[in-house]
Amino acid sequence: MDAAEEIFAESGFSAARIDAIAKASGYNKSLIYQYYGDKLGLYTEVVKRADQVSEQITGSFISELLKDEQQLKDPSAFKNFVDYWTRQTVSFLLEHRTYLRILFWEAAEGWKTLNQISYRLDDDPQMYKVALAAQRNGILRRDLDPALFPMLAMNMIAMTLQSSSRFEHVFGNLDSPQNREQATSQIVQFIIHGVMEPSLL
């Protein structure tokens, strides 16, 4: 799985070869086919593994928030939620940079492979429910479509992290704890100010 994740991240799904994955992992190519069926089956397991790790980090927090309607009526609780979710997502993507690269390969290829697999990522529907409740309670901007909330937040995080190496000469490397904290705080503030009702800030 580790070897497959590295090669899918390096080459994208289309260009990745089972031969290369077999060589990198030290496993026989036929054994990989026996366990995963085909390249798409292996790719599905790579995506599922990364999503399940991410779900362990943020999924229960989102679920708890959705169970407590009072929390979703409190602007400071919503702000804390956005702060926590953003920080955890930044941390996850920086610790799993191969998965971040896989997401960008997917975007470049029009999400065609991810849309083929039977496994479905379920964090976006939960985030959408949070956004709907927050808008209903006057916390999320009235002029923002709640369906865009998870897309805008995730793309802000992912694009900033993916672009960071291009701007290292200006900002510095995100491997530095100080730079990472500064970047994370700025992303948090940008998202909060972009999605919350201005009068509540």
MDAnalysis code that builds the backbone (N, CA, C; Angstrom):
import MDAnalysis as mda
import numpy as np

u = mda.Universe.empty(603, n_residues=201, atom_resindex=np.repeat(np.arange(201), 3), trajectory=True)
u.add_TopologyAttr("name", ["N", "CA", "C"] * 201)
u.add_TopologyAttr("resid", np.arange(1, 202))
u.add_TopologyAttr("resname", ["MET", "ASP", "ALA", "ALA", "GLU", "GLU", "ILE", "PHE", "ALA", "GLU", "SER", "GLY", "PHE", "SER", "ALA", "ALA", "ARG", "ILE", "ASP", "ALA", "ILE", "ALA", "LYS", "ALA", "SER", "GLY", "TYR", "ASN", "LYS", "SER", "LEU", "ILE", "TYR", "GLN", "TYR", "TYR", "GLY", "ASP", "LYS", "LEU", "GLY", "LEU", "TYR", "THR", "GLU", "VAL", "VAL", "LYS", "ARG", "ALA", "ASP", "GLN", "VAL", "SER", "GLU", "GLN", "ILE", "THR", "GLY", "SER", "PHE", "ILE", "SER", "GLU", "LEU", "LEU", "LYS", "ASP", "GLU", "GLN", "GLN", "LEU", "LYS", "ASP", "PRO", "SER", "ALA", "PHE", "LYS", "ASN", "PHE", "VAL", "ASP", "TYR", "TRP", "THR", "ARG", "GLN", "THR", "VAL", "SER", "PHE", "LEU", "LEU", "GLU", "HIS", "ARG", "THR", "TYR", "LEU", "ARG", "ILE", "LEU", "PHE", "TRP", "GLU", "ALA", "ALA", "GLU", "GLY", "TRP", "LYS", "THR", "LEU", "ASN", "GLN", "ILE", "SER", "TYR", "ARG", "LEU", "ASP", "ASP", "ASP", "PRO", "GLN", "MET", "TYR", "LYS", "VAL", "ALA", "LEU", "ALA", "ALA", "GLN", "ARG", "ASN", "GLY", "ILE", "LEU", "ARG", "ARG", "ASP", "LEU", "ASP", "PRO", "ALA", "LEU", "PHE", "PRO", "MET", "LEU", "ALA", "MET", "ASN", "MET", "ILE", "ALA", "MET", "THR", "LEU", "GLN", "SER", "SER", "SER", "ARG", "PHE", "GLU", "HIS", "VAL", "PHE", "GLY", "ASN", "LEU", "ASP", "SER", "PRO", "GLN", "ASN", "ARG", "GLU", "GLN", "ALA", "THR", "SER", "GLN", "ILE", "VAL", "GLN", "PHE", "ILE", "ILE", "HIS", "GLY", "VAL", "MET", "GLU", "PRO", "SER", "LEU", "LEU"])
u.atoms.positions = np.array([
    [0.831, -1.206, 0.000],
    [0.000, 0.000, 0.000],
    [0.866, 1.258, 0.000],
    [1.926, 1.245, 0.821],
    [2.818, 2.412, 0.868],
    [3.474, 2.647, -0.490],
    [3.948, 1.569, -1.102],
    [4.593, 1.690, -2.413],
    [3.591, 2.180, -3.458],
    [2.377, 1.650, -3.403],
    [1.335, 2.070, -4.354],
    [1.005, 3.548, -4.173],
    [0.880, 3.976, -2.921],
    [0.566, 5.385, -2.654],
    [1.658, 6.293, -3.207],
    [2.919, 5.911, -2.995],
    [4.047, 6.711, -3.509],
    [3.993, 6.811, -5.034],
    [3.741, 5.703, -5.697],
    [3.769, 5.692, -7.168],
    [2.547, 6.386, -7.749],
    [1.379, 6.197, -7.141],
    [0.199, 6.943, -7.609],
    [0.410, 8.445, -7.414],
    [1.062, 8.823, -6.318],
    [1.329, 10.243, -6.060],
    [2.342, 10.808, -7.052],
    [3.303, 10.002, -7.436],
    [4.355, 10.457, -8.348],
    [3.875, 10.529, -9.793],
    [3.031, 9.552, -10.201],
    [2.679, 9.431, -11.620],
    [1.212, 9.680, -11.938],
    [0.356, 9.703, -10.925],
    [-1.078, 9.747, -11.186],
    [-1.573, 8.353, -11.520],
    [-2.888, 8.168, -11.477],
    [-3.448, 6.832, -11.726],
    [-3.122, 6.340, -13.122],
    [-3.312, 7.183, -14.132],
    [-3.164, 6.752, -15.523],
    [-1.762, 6.245, -15.834],
    [-0.745, 6.952, -15.355],
    [0.637, 6.594, -15.698],
    [1.261, 5.584, -14.737],
    [0.662, 5.360, -13.586],
    [1.217, 4.393, -12.624],
    [1.152, 2.990, -13.214],
    [2.182, 2.200, -12.945],
    [2.259, 0.834, -13.465],
    [2.349, -0.159, -12.305],
    [1.582, -1.242, -12.425],
    [1.621, -2.291, -11.400],
    [3.026, -2.882, -11.308],
    [3.739, -2.980, -12.433],
    [5.120, -3.487, -12.420],
    [5.982, -2.664, -11.463],
    [5.851, -1.341, -11.554],
    [6.656, -0.443, -10.714],
    [6.260, -0.592, -9.245],
    [4.966, -0.753, -8.984],
    [4.489, -0.931, -7.608],
    [4.999, -2.253, -7.044],
    [4.961, -3.308, -7.863],
    [5.455, -4.616, -7.434],
    [6.943, -4.536, -7.110],
    [7.698, -3.889, -7.965],
    [9.143, -3.765, -7.745],
    [9.439, -2.963, -6.474],
    [8.741, -1.844, -6.302],
    [8.973, -0.982, -5.135],
    [8.564, -1.663, -3.833],
    [7.533, -2.486, -3.895],
    [7.030, -3.125, -2.674],
    [7.726, -4.442, -2.365],
    [8.363, -5.032, -3.382],
    [9.001, -6.332, -3.187],
    [8.022, -7.489, -3.275],
    [6.797, -7.220, -3.756],
    [5.805, -8.268, -3.911],
    [5.669, -8.656, -5.376],
    [5.252, -9.886, -5.594],
    [5.024, -10.387, -6.942],
    [3.805, -9.694, -7.545],
    [3.927, -9.344, -8.812],
    [2.835, -8.646, -9.518],
    [1.534, -9.464, -9.479],
    [1.644, -10.770, -9.662],
    [0.434, -11.611, -9.675],
    [-0.234, -11.643, -8.300],
    [0.579, -11.530, -7.248],
    [0.030, -11.489, -5.892],
    [-0.777, -10.210, -5.673],
    [-0.288, -9.096, -6.222],
    [-1.021, -7.819, -6.118],
    [-2.373, -7.947, -6.816],
    [-2.371, -8.545, -8.016],
    [-3.636, -8.749, -8.742],
    [-4.563, -9.679, -7.965],
    [-3.980, -10.693, -7.308],
    [-4.784, -11.637, -6.541],
    [-5.506, -10.934, -5.390],
    [-4.808, -10.018, -4.715],
    [-5.399, -9.317, -3.570],
    [-6.329, -8.177, -3.967],
    [-5.974, -7.447, -5.013],
    [-6.709, -6.209, -5.330],
    [-7.502, -6.268, -6.642],
    [-7.336, -7.333, -7.406],
    [-8.107, -7.476, -8.643],
    [-7.454, -6.794, -9.831],
    [-7.280, -5.497, -9.717],
    [-6.661, -4.729, -10.802],
    [-6.110, -3.421, -10.230],
    [-5.602, -2.575, -11.109],
    [-4.994, -1.316, -10.652],
    [-6.026, -0.432, -9.957],
    [-7.255, -0.407, -10.471],
    [-8.303, 0.411, -9.856],
    [-8.640, -0.099, -8.457],
    [-8.621, -1.418, -8.265],
    [-8.877, -1.996, -6.945],
    [-7.812, -1.582, -5.938],
    [-6.559, -1.578, -6.381],
    [-5.458, -1.155, -5.517],
    [-5.570, 0.341, -5.204],
    [-5.883, 1.123, -6.217],
    [-6.040, 2.575, -6.051],
    [-7.171, 2.871, -5.053],
    [-8.263, 2.125, -5.175],
    [-9.394, 2.286, -4.258],
    [-8.951, 2.075, -2.816],
    [-8.143, 1.056, -2.584],
    [-7.670, 0.771, -1.227],
    [-6.732, 1.861, -0.704],
    [-5.923, 2.427, -1.587],
    [-5.030, 3.533, -1.202],
    [-5.867, 4.744, -0.769],
    [-6.878, 5.092, -1.571],
    [-7.752, 6.235, -1.263],
    [-8.532, 5.967, 0.020],
    [-9.052, 4.748, 0.150],
    [-9.841, 4.381, 1.334],
    [-8.994, 4.485, 2.603],
    [-7.764, 3.994, 2.549],
    [-6.891, 4.038, 3.722],
    [-6.649, 5.477, 4.171],
    [-6.319, 6.352, 3.215],
    [-6.063, 7.759, 3.560],
    [-7.324, 8.415, 4.110],
    [-8.475, 8.124, 3.508],
    [-9.728, 8.729, 3.966],
    [-10.080, 8.246, 5.368],
    [-9.811, 6.990, 5.669],
    [-10.146, 6.464, 6.985],
    [-9.258, 7.068, 8.077],
    [-7.987, 7.337, 7.728],
    [-7.108, 8.027, 8.685],
    [-7.632, 9.435, 8.930],
    [-8.012, 10.131, 7.849],
    [-8.556, 11.480, 7.962],
    [-9.849, 11.482, 8.776],
    [-10.690, 10.480, 8.544],
    [-11.970, 10.366, 9.260],
    [-11.747, 10.195, 10.759],
    [-10.708, 9.450, 11.139],
    [-10.397, 9.271, 12.561],
    [-10.036, 10.607, 13.208],
    [-9.443, 11.494, 12.417],
    [-8.992, 12.783, 12.952],
    [-10.145, 13.769, 13.096],
    [-10.991, 13.893, 12.064],
    [-12.022, 14.939, 12.090],
    [-13.464, 14.425, 12.105],
    [-13.672, 13.177, 11.694],
    [-15.040, 12.670, 11.533],
    [-15.865, 12.699, 12.800],
    [-15.296, 12.220, 13.914],
    [-16.067, 12.163, 15.163],
    [-16.376, 13.570, 15.668],
    [-15.442, 14.498, 15.433],
    [-15.660, 15.885, 15.863],
    [-16.836, 16.506, 15.109],
    [-16.911, 16.259, 13.806],
    [-18.022, 16.779, 12.991],
    [-19.332, 16.131, 13.435],
    [-19.311, 14.820, 13.656],
    [-20.525, 14.106, 14.085],
    [-21.054, 14.641, 15.410],
    [-20.155, 14.879, 16.356],
    [-20.560, 15.412, 17.661],
    [-21.182, 16.798, 17.520],
    [-20.598, 17.595, 16.650],
    [-21.126, 18.949, 16.425],
    [-22.545, 18.869, 15.861],
    [-22.770, 17.952, 14.928],
    [-24.093, 17.817, 14.311],
    [-25.142, 17.316, 15.307],
    [-24.715, 16.583, 16.330],
    [-25.657, 16.074, 17.339],
    [-26.120, 17.171, 18.289],
    [-25.334, 18.233, 18.408],
    [-25.623, 19.286, 19.390],
    [-26.060, 20.566, 18.678],
    [-27.364, 20.711, 18.514],
    [-27.922, 21.864, 17.786],
    [-27.539, 23.192, 18.448],
    [-27.398, 23.184, 19.772],
    [-27.031, 24.418, 20.478],
    [-25.665, 24.931, 20.033],
    [-24.734, 23.990, 19.793],
    [-23.390, 24.372, 19.341],
    [-23.462, 25.115, 18.013],
    [-24.393, 24.672, 17.168],
    [-24.506, 25.272, 15.838],
    [-25.293, 26.584, 15.854],
    [-25.709, 27.012, 17.052],
    [-26.348, 28.326, 17.194],
    [-25.373, 29.333, 17.798],
    [-24.202, 28.862, 18.157],
    [-23.217, 29.686, 18.850],
    [-22.083, 30.057, 17.888],
    [-21.972, 31.341, 17.524],
    [-20.921, 31.751, 16.580],
    [-19.508, 31.378, 17.026],
    [-19.236, 31.480, 18.330],
    [-17.883, 31.151, 18.790],
    [-17.627, 29.641, 18.682],
    [-18.664, 28.818, 18.880],
    [-18.512, 27.362, 18.720],
    [-18.247, 27.025, 17.251],
    [-18.954, 27.716, 16.337],
    [-18.733, 27.486, 14.903],
    [-17.319, 27.914, 14.514],
    [-16.886, 29.061, 15.043],
    [-15.528, 29.546, 14.773],
    [-14.493, 28.539, 15.282],
    [-14.730, 27.991, 16.484],
    [-13.832, 26.973, 17.046],
    [-13.819, 25.709, 16.185],
    [-14.997, 25.359, 15.660],
    [-15.092, 24.192, 14.783],
    [-14.248, 24.396, 13.534],
    [-14.411, 25.547, 12.877],
    [-13.649, 25.834, 11.650],
    [-12.159, 25.828, 11.955],
    [-11.786, 26.431, 13.080],
    [-10.386, 26.462, 13.487],
    [-9.839, 25.035, 13.667],
    [-10.558, 24.218, 14.430],
    [-10.109, 22.852, 14.709],
    [-10.033, 22.035, 13.420],
    [-11.113, 22.050, 12.630],
    [-11.171, 21.242, 11.408],
    [-10.055, 21.652, 10.445],
    [-9.837, 22.955, 10.301],
    [-8.795, 23.439, 9.401],
    [-7.417, 22.993, 9.873],
    [-7.148, 23.171, 11.155],
    [-5.832, 22.770, 11.694],
    [-5.584, 21.273, 11.533],
    [-6.608, 20.473, 11.802],
    [-6.455, 19.026, 11.667],
    [-6.255, 18.618, 10.211],
    [-6.961, 19.283, 9.298],
    [-6.826, 18.971, 7.872],
    [-5.455, 19.373, 7.351],
    [-4.975, 20.550, 7.747],
    [-3.624, 20.989, 7.363],
    [-2.601, 19.974, 7.867],
    [-2.720, 19.609, 9.123],
    [-1.787, 18.670, 9.730],
    [-1.805, 17.326, 9.002],
    [-3.005, 16.823, 8.731],
    [-3.137, 15.545, 8.024],
    [-2.476, 15.610, 6.648],
    [-2.767, 16.652, 5.885],
    [-2.228, 16.745, 4.520],
    [-0.715, 16.956, 4.500],
    [-0.184, 17.659, 5.501],
    [1.268, 17.831, 5.556],
    [1.959, 16.538, 5.991],
    [1.271, 15.739, 6.776],
    [1.841, 14.454, 7.194],
    [1.605, 13.361, 6.162],
    [0.708, 13.597, 5.216],
    [0.390, 12.625, 4.158],
    [0.476, 13.350, 2.806],
    [1.660, 13.839, 2.499],
    [1.838, 14.643, 1.277],
    [1.591, 13.849, 0.008],
    [1.799, 12.530, 0.078],
    [1.519, 11.717, -1.109],
    [0.023, 11.757, -1.427],
    [-0.817, 11.738, -0.391],
    [-2.260, 11.808, -0.608],
    [-2.648, 13.167, -1.195],
    [-2.002, 14.224, -0.727],
    [-2.250, 15.551, -1.280],
    [-1.919, 15.562, -2.774],
    [-0.802, 14.945, -3.153],
    [-0.428, 14.894, -4.576],
    [-1.426, 14.062, -5.377],
    [-1.917, 12.977, -4.766],
    [-2.933, 12.157, -5.447],
    [-4.184, 12.989, -5.721],
    [-4.591, 13.804, -4.744],
    [-5.763, 14.666, -4.950],
    [-5.547, 15.629, -6.108],
    [-4.324, 16.151, -6.237],
    [-4.062, 17.076, -7.340],
    [-3.983, 16.363, -8.690],
    [-3.496, 15.121, -8.700],
    [-3.567, 14.338, -9.929],
    [-5.025, 14.137, -10.316],
    [-5.853, 13.807, -9.318],
    [-7.281, 13.604, -9.583],
    [-7.907, 14.864, -10.184],
    [-7.614, 15.995, -9.573],
    [-8.167, 17.258, -10.081],
    [-7.705, 17.511, -11.517],
    [-6.416, 17.253, -11.783],
    [-5.875, 17.476, -13.135],
    [-6.523, 16.554, -14.161],
    [-6.942, 15.370, -13.712],
    [-7.566, 14.407, -14.626],
    [-9.097, 14.438, -14.547],
    [-9.625, 15.532, -13.977],
    [-11.082, 15.708, -13.938],
    [-11.801, 14.771, -12.986],
    [-11.110, 14.277, -11.958],
    [-11.677, 13.392, -10.933],
    [-12.251, 12.107, -11.518],
    [-11.841, 11.753, -12.740],
    [-12.466, 10.604, -13.410],
    [-12.205, 9.284, -12.704],
    [-11.002, 9.108, -12.122],
    [-10.719, 7.837, -11.449],
    [-11.439, 7.761, -10.115],
    [-11.393, 8.821, -9.339],
    [-12.071, 8.820, -8.034],
    [-13.567, 8.615, -8.210],
    [-14.135, 9.149, -9.285],
    [-15.566, 8.982, -9.536],
    [-15.921, 7.561, -9.984],
    [-14.920, 6.775, -10.398],
    [-15.169, 5.389, -10.826],
    [-15.225, 4.419, -9.656],
    [-14.538, 4.760, -8.563],
    [-14.408, 3.771, -7.495],
    [-15.698, 3.676, -6.676],
    [-15.905, 2.511, -6.087],
    [-17.154, 2.282, -5.352],
    [-17.130, 2.940, -3.979],
    [-15.923, 3.160, -3.433],
    [-15.800, 3.776, -2.113],
    [-16.111, 5.263, -2.212],
    [-16.895, 5.788, -1.290],
    [-17.260, 7.199, -1.308],
    [-16.738, 7.917, -0.072],
    [-16.065, 9.051, -0.297],
    [-15.613, 9.882, 0.810],
    [-16.849, 10.528, 1.418],
    [-16.970, 10.509, 2.756],
    [-18.229, 10.988, 3.347],
    [-18.090, 12.253, 4.188],
    [-16.914, 12.899, 4.175],
    [-16.774, 14.095, 5.001],
    [-17.490, 15.300, 4.407],
    [-17.556, 15.400, 3.077],
    [-18.211, 16.556, 2.455],
    [-19.697, 16.662, 2.799],
    [-20.485, 15.558, 2.744],
    [-21.893, 15.678, 3.147],
    [-22.059, 16.148, 4.592],
    [-21.178, 15.699, 5.487],
    [-21.267, 16.143, 6.882],
    [-20.957, 17.629, 6.993],
    [-19.938, 18.069, 6.276],
    [-19.583, 19.491, 6.295],
    [-20.724, 20.330, 5.716],
    [-21.372, 19.805, 4.709],
    [-22.521, 20.497, 4.111],
    [-23.643, 20.645, 5.140],
    [-23.893, 19.583, 5.923],
    [-24.927, 19.648, 6.966],
    [-24.578, 20.697, 8.020],
    [-23.300, 20.757, 8.399],
    [-22.848, 21.777, 9.355],
    [-23.113, 23.168, 8.778],
    [-22.763, 23.357, 7.504],
    [-22.946, 24.666, 6.856],
    [-24.423, 25.043, 6.781],
    [-25.280, 24.091, 6.448],
    [-26.731, 24.359, 6.386],
    [-27.255, 24.822, 7.742],
    [-26.868, 24.087, 8.793],
    [-27.336, 24.442, 10.140],
    [-26.797, 25.809, 10.552],
    [-25.532, 26.076, 10.248],
    [-24.933, 27.372, 10.606],
    [-25.607, 28.514, 9.854],
    [-25.985, 28.287, 8.606],
    [-26.667, 29.338, 7.848],
    [-28.087, 29.555, 8.376],
    [-28.737, 28.474, 8.699],
    [-30.091, 28.554, 9.266],
    [-30.080, 29.368, 10.552],
    [-28.987, 29.279, 11.290],
    [-28.853, 29.977, 12.571],
    [-28.175, 31.333, 12.447],
    [-28.007, 31.812, 11.212],
    [-27.478, 33.158, 10.998],
    [-25.976, 33.300, 11.191],
    [-25.239, 32.182, 11.205],
    [-23.791, 32.236, 11.417],
    [-23.038, 32.237, 10.088],
    [-23.446, 31.354, 9.184],
    [-22.834, 31.321, 7.857],
    [-23.417, 32.451, 7.018],
    [-22.588, 33.085, 6.210],
    [-23.049, 34.194, 5.358],
    [-24.303, 33.798, 4.584],
    [-25.269, 34.692, 4.523],
    [-26.508, 34.426, 3.795],
    [-26.269, 34.319, 2.290],
    [-25.229, 35.014, 1.795],
    [-24.977, 35.013, 0.351],
    [-24.043, 33.874, -0.090],
    [-23.756, 32.938, 0.819],
    [-22.896, 31.799, 0.496],
    [-23.741, 30.537, 0.378],
    [-23.622, 29.844, -0.731],
    [-24.314, 28.569, -0.907],
    [-23.639, 27.548, 0.016],
    [-24.376, 26.956, 0.971],
    [-23.762, 26.007, 1.914],
    [-23.060, 24.834, 1.229],
    [-23.518, 24.485, 0.022],
    [-22.877, 23.384, -0.707],
    [-21.439, 23.719, -1.074],
    [-21.143, 25.019, -1.185],
    [-19.786, 25.432, -1.539],
    [-18.845, 25.486, -0.343],
    [-19.402, 25.497, 0.866],
    [-18.566, 25.620, 2.062],
    [-17.456, 24.565, 2.131],
    [-17.789, 23.252, 2.011],
    [-16.696, 22.269, 2.093],
    [-15.705, 22.392, 0.941],
    [-16.204, 22.727, -0.248],
    [-15.307, 22.865, -1.407],
    [-14.356, 24.043, -1.238],
    [-14.901, 25.178, -0.817],
    [-14.069, 26.369, -0.633],
    [-13.029, 26.156, 0.461],
    [-13.460, 25.578, 1.586],
    [-12.537, 25.362, 2.709],
    [-11.436, 24.378, 2.318],
    [-11.829, 23.237, 1.724],
    [-10.834, 22.220, 1.369],
    [-9.876, 22.726, 0.297],
    [-10.404, 23.436, -0.689],
    [-9.533, 23.942, -1.760],
    [-8.590, 25.029, -1.261],
    [-9.054, 25.831, -0.326],
    [-8.178, 26.848, 0.262],
    [-6.993, 26.183, 0.952],
    [-7.280, 25.139, 1.706],
    [-6.219, 24.428, 2.423],
    [-5.285, 23.718, 1.443],
    [-5.868, 22.888, 0.580],
    [-5.054, 22.061, -0.311],
    [-4.215, 22.904, -1.270],
    [-4.813, 23.941, -1.849],
    [-4.079, 24.755, -2.822],
    [-2.960, 25.537, -2.145],
    [-3.214, 26.025, -0.951],
    [-2.163, 26.755, -0.224],
    [-0.982, 25.833, 0.068],
    [-1.272, 24.622, 0.551],
    [-0.203, 23.685, 0.874],
    [0.545, 23.242, -0.382],
    [-0.207, 22.983, -1.439],
    [0.420, 22.527, -2.691],
    [1.291, 23.630, -3.295],
    [0.895, 24.885, -3.103],
    [1.642, 26.014, -3.674],
    [2.800, 26.461, -2.796],
    [2.854, 25.985, -1.566],
    [3.825, 26.526, -0.608],
    [5.273, 26.375, -1.076],
    [5.604, 25.247, -1.704],
    [6.999, 25.057, -2.127],
    [7.387, 26.048, -3.227],
    [6.409, 26.478, -4.000],
    [6.692, 27.454, -5.057],
    [7.076, 28.817, -4.475],
    [6.574, 29.099, -3.268],
    [6.816, 30.404, -2.655],
    [7.728, 30.320, -1.424],
    [8.506, 29.244, -1.338],
    [9.417, 29.083, -0.193],
    [10.397, 30.241, -0.070],
    [10.807, 30.804, -1.223],
    [11.775, 31.910, -1.191],
    [11.185, 33.154, -0.519],
    [9.864, 33.225, -0.442],
    [9.191, 34.371, 0.184],
    [8.755, 34.034, 1.601],
    [8.114, 32.875, 1.748],
    [7.478, 32.535, 3.024],
    [8.316, 31.605, 3.892],
    [9.101, 30.775, 3.269],
    [9.853, 29.770, 4.018],
    [9.206, 28.398, 3.873],
    [9.837, 27.403, 4.449],
    [9.417, 26.012, 4.319],
    [8.402, 25.651, 5.405],
    [7.349, 24.909, 5.016],
    [6.320, 24.522, 5.986],
    [6.766, 23.396, 6.915],
    [7.975, 22.876, 6.711],
    [8.515, 21.915, 7.664],
    [8.963, 22.621, 8.947],
    [9.167, 23.926, 8.849],
    [9.497, 24.711, 10.043],
    [8.228, 24.887, 10.878],
    [8.247, 24.506, 12.174],
    [7.053, 24.649, 13.019],
    [6.507, 26.078, 13.051],
    [7.396, 27.064, 13.058],
    [6.957, 28.459, 13.087],
    [6.226, 28.829, 11.794],
    [6.787, 28.448, 10.649],
    [6.143, 28.740, 9.359],
    [4.827, 27.991, 9.215],
    [4.810, 26.737, 9.690],
    [3.590, 25.934, 9.607],
    [2.474, 26.573, 10.423],
    [2.794, 27.002, 11.633],
    [1.786, 27.636, 12.491],
    [1.284, 28.935, 11.884],
    [2.198, 29.730, 11.339],
    [1.797, 30.994, 10.732],
    [0.875, 30.747, 9.534],
    [1.252, 29.801, 8.680],
    [0.427, 29.488, 7.502],
    [-0.940, 28.955, 7.930],
    [-0.952, 28.057, 8.911],
    [-2.211, 27.471, 9.375],
    [-3.130, 28.549, 9.946],
    [-2.587, 29.424, 10.761],
    [-3.390, 30.513, 11.346],
    [-3.975, 31.414, 10.266],
    [-3.180, 31.703, 9.246],
    [-3.664, 32.557, 8.150],
    [-4.780, 31.867, 7.362],
    [-4.631, 30.556, 7.131],
    [-5.675, 29.805, 6.419],
    [-6.958, 29.813, 7.243],
    [-6.837, 29.567, 8.550],
    [-8.001, 29.577, 9.453],
    [-8.721, 30.917, 9.362],
    [-7.974, 32.010, 9.494],
    [-8.578, 33.344, 9.458],
    [-9.235, 33.637, 8.117],
    [-8.582, 33.228, 7.046],
    [-9.125, 33.462, 5.702],
    [-10.467, 32.745, 5.538],
    [-10.528, 31.487, 5.978],
    [-11.776, 30.726, 5.852],
    [-12.861, 31.322, 6.742],
    [-12.533, 31.592, 7.997],
    [-13.525, 32.150, 8.929],
    [-14.089, 33.465, 8.393],
    [-13.216, 34.355, 7.943],
    [-13.682, 35.646, 7.442],
    [-14.429, 35.528, 6.114],
    [-14.165, 34.458, 5.400],
    [-14.861, 34.262, 4.122],
    [-16.239, 33.659, 4.261],
    [-16.480, 32.879, 5.329],
    [-17.745, 32.141, 5.416],
    [-18.696, 32.649, 6.494],
    [-18.190, 33.337, 7.512],
    [-19.073, 33.766, 8.597],
    [-19.706, 35.129, 8.290],
    [-20.872, 35.332, 8.857],
    [-21.526, 36.639, 8.742],
    [-20.584, 37.709, 9.292],
    [-20.282, 38.749, 8.506],
    [-19.325, 39.768, 8.941],
    [-19.638, 40.397, 10.297],
    [-20.923, 40.540, 10.610],
    [-21.298, 41.173, 11.886],
    [-20.908, 40.337, 13.100],
    [-20.617, 39.036, 12.890],
    [-20.271, 38.155, 13.994],
    [-18.776, 38.046, 14.232],
    [-18.006, 38.681, 13.360],
    [-16.536, 38.570, 13.481],
    [-15.978, 39.576, 14.458],
])
